[in-house]
Amino acid sequence: MPTEPTSPLRQLLTDEGGLASQLKALYTETNLKLKDFAEQAGINPNRASKLANGIAMPNADELKAWARAAGRPERSEELQALAEEVQAVHRGHHARLRSVGQQGIQAERRALDQSSKLIRSFQVLYYPGLLQTVEYARATMTKVVKRMDRPESDIEEGVAGRLERQQVLYDQAKAFEFLLWEPLLTFPPHGLDVALGQLDRIGQLAQLRHIRIGVLPADRPLTSAPAHAFSLFDDVAQVELASGTTWHEGDQAKTYQEEMDRLWEDALEGPELGRVLARSAKRLNQSAGPENGGG
């Protein structure tokens, strides 16, 4: 039976010696029930439970109140230092990539894919890794590896890892939802042939009953305007920003689940998806010009 998906942030918080573990140890020392301890600290009991179990990230005021309620106010600075360390690692996706390389990153993502029952992804600029063709994945990996100053061997290792991840798509015990912002379909960052091949793959995968693929149209008013890309692994949200990747659980993840539901209200899928893919392929060919195989 697959384990419950756990974000990298939660792992950092709940590891032995981690911030959540320290918070739990402090309140346990008081011999109070968590509800009573929370009231003494002036923290909502539900919030206190999330902090003690690594589901939420505490702020500085909560850490001071926690240490004070435990009768250990001198621990507040130590707890704050732990929190800052967690946040630094949490935001350091690029540093993580430099450290373990694409192969390591793909292995971590594969474990998360395999442990999730429902995977949902909304993308605005690049196709999600699970949907990428070999050519698209290789071109993407090449740019990232060069930018991160990693060895060239990292490219093929990363591509192999991504293709291995994609085997999870054929597990019919899972469900997948991929929602794409329409301009992505005609954005060819890796050339015409790669872009057209990617459209073909989307059309093929959309035929699988446990995979839902939709396109958010760019030519009409929308119920909810897309802001940035994000993915959901059951109750864990992965948010992709210019500063890097962040992870959220609990109420923060619920916000992204609700946003995904709103975005799907305007999505084109089924026969409409097929027409959008065909129209996008036509636009790509026309923009390429006869000399590049278009026209």
Secondary structure, DSSP 8 states (H G I E B T S, - for coil): -------HHHHHHHSTT-HHHHHHHHHHHTT--HHHHHHHHT--HHHHHHHHTTSS---HHHHHHHHHHTT-GGGHHHHHHHHHHHHHHHH-HHHHHHHHHHHHHHHHHHHHHHH-SEEEEEESSS--GGG--HHHHHHHHHHHHHHTT--THHHHHHHHHHHHHGGGGG-TTSEEEEEEEGGGGG--TT-HHHHHHHHHHHHHHTTSTTEEEEEE-SSS--SS---S-EEEETTEEEEEETTEEEEE-HHHHHHHHHHHHHHHTT-B-THHHHHHHHHHHHHHHHHH-GGGT--
